[in-house]
Amino acid sequence: MENRWQGPDYCLGHAPVREQREVTGHAVRAMYLYAAMADAWRVSGDAGLGRALHALWHDLVSRRMYVTGGIGSQSFGERFTVAYDLPLDTAYAETCASIGLVFWAHRMLLCEPHSEYADVMETALPSTAHDSST
């Protein structure tokens, strides 16, 4: 029986990166992938990567991020689940995921000088200092 929380989306291999529109899978891996996609977009100007990154960014900040800047709602699998699933008592939201978010936001800021990326960096950075999971 397949585990619904660790299927192909867990490793972000469920669709080509240019077709991904919803943040899913392992929180840290996702942030590293999206940061790398932003690096590639900045160098290549690939419009498909830009569209995917904008959709992923909007999905993350509007439907999957805590007001503290923490990300990753499920400790089992250290992953994202469904939109708006942001439990307070069982959240993953650990330091490595927030640092990954800062990496991605910084690279998006290098691609486009929009304050929303800096705002997320500023919000997520303090959450890296309050990790109680270690």
C-alpha positions as CSV (number, residue, x, y, z in Angstrom):
1,M,0.0,0.0,0.0
2,E,1.4,3.4,-1.0
3,N,2.0,6.0,1.7
4,R,0.0,9.1,0.5
5,W,2.4,11.4,2.4
6,Q,5.6,10.1,0.8
7,G,4.6,9.6,-2.9
8,P,6.3,11.1,-5.9
9,D,5.5,14.7,-4.7
10,Y,7.5,14.1,-1.6
11,C,10.8,14.3,-3.5
12,L,9.3,16.9,-5.9
13,G,9.5,14.5,-8.9
14,H,5.7,14.5,-9.5
15,A,5.9,16.9,-12.4
16,P,8.6,18.8,-14.4
17,V,9.7,21.9,-12.5
18,R,8.2,24.2,-15.1
19,E,4.8,22.6,-14.6
20,Q,4.8,22.8,-10.8
21,R,2.4,25.3,-9.3
22,E,1.8,24.1,-5.7
23,V,4.4,23.8,-3.0
24,T,4.5,20.2,-1.9
25,G,6.8,17.5,-0.5
26,H,9.7,17.7,1.9
27,A,10.0,21.4,3.1
28,V,13.8,21.7,3.0
29,R,14.2,19.9,-0.3
30,A,11.5,22.1,-1.8
31,M,13.2,25.3,-0.8
32,Y,16.6,24.1,-2.1
33,L,14.9,23.1,-5.4
34,Y,13.1,26.4,-5.7
35,A,16.3,28.4,-4.9
36,A,18.1,26.4,-7.6
37,M,15.3,27.1,-10.1
38,A,15.6,30.9,-9.3
39,D,19.3,30.7,-9.9
40,A,18.7,29.1,-13.3
41,W,15.9,31.6,-14.1
42,R,18.2,34.5,-13.3
43,V,21.0,33.2,-15.6
44,S,18.8,31.9,-18.4
45,G,15.7,34.2,-18.4
46,D,13.6,31.1,-19.0
47,A,10.0,32.3,-19.0
48,G,8.7,28.8,-18.0
49,L,10.8,28.8,-14.9
50,G,9.7,32.3,-14.0
51,R,6.0,31.4,-14.3
52,A,6.5,28.3,-12.2
53,L,8.4,30.3,-9.5
54,H,5.8,33.0,-9.3
55,A,3.0,30.4,-8.9
56,L,5.0,28.5,-6.3
57,W,5.9,31.7,-4.4
58,H,2.3,32.8,-4.3
59,D,1.1,29.3,-3.2
60,L,3.7,29.3,-0.4
61,V,3.2,32.7,1.0
62,S,-0.6,32.8,0.7
63,R,-1.5,29.2,1.6
64,R,1.3,27.4,3.3
65,M,3.4,29.7,5.5
66,Y,2.9,30.5,9.1
67,V,2.7,34.2,10.1
68,T,6.1,33.6,11.9
69,G,7.7,32.7,8.6
70,G,7.8,29.0,9.5
71,I,7.1,26.5,6.8
72,G,6.2,22.8,6.6
73,S,3.1,21.9,8.4
74,Q,3.6,18.2,9.1
75,S,6.4,16.8,11.3
76,F,5.9,13.3,9.8
77,G,8.0,13.5,6.7
78,E,9.0,17.1,7.5
79,R,6.7,18.2,4.7
80,F,4.0,20.4,3.3
81,T,0.5,18.9,3.2
82,V,-2.6,20.6,1.8
83,A,-3.3,24.3,1.4
84,Y,-4.1,26.1,4.7
85,D,-3.1,23.1,6.8
86,L,-1.2,25.1,9.4
87,P,-1.6,23.3,12.8
88,L,0.0,25.0,15.8
89,D,0.7,21.9,17.9
90,T,2.2,19.6,15.4
91,A,3.9,21.9,12.9
92,Y,7.3,21.0,11.5
93,A,8.4,24.6,10.9
94,E,12.0,24.0,11.8
95,T,15.2,26.0,11.2
96,C,16.5,24.2,8.1
97,A,13.2,24.9,6.3
98,S,13.2,28.5,7.2
99,I,16.8,28.9,6.2
100,G,15.9,27.3,2.8
101,L,13.1,29.8,2.5
102,V,15.5,32.7,3.1
103,F,17.8,31.2,0.4
104,W,14.9,31.1,-2.1
105,A,13.6,34.5,-1.2
106,H,17.1,36.0,-1.6
107,R,17.5,34.5,-5.0
108,M,14.0,35.7,-6.1
109,L,15.1,39.2,-4.9
110,L,18.2,38.9,-7.1
111,C,15.9,38.1,-10.0
112,E,13.3,40.8,-9.4
113,P,13.7,43.8,-7.0
114,H,10.3,43.3,-5.3
115,S,10.0,44.1,-1.6
116,E,7.8,41.0,-1.0
117,Y,10.9,38.8,-1.2
118,A,12.8,40.9,1.3
119,D,9.7,41.0,3.6
120,V,9.6,37.2,3.7
121,M,13.3,37.0,4.4
122,E,12.8,39.4,7.3
123,T,9.9,37.4,8.6
124,A,11.6,34.0,8.2
125,L,15.0,34.9,9.7
126,P,13.8,35.3,13.3
127,S,12.1,31.9,13.1
128,T,15.5,30.3,12.6
129,A,16.5,31.4,16.1
130,H,13.5,29.8,17.9
131,D,13.8,26.2,16.8
132,S,12.8,23.9,19.6
133,S,13.2,20.7,17.6
134,T,16.9,20.3,18.3
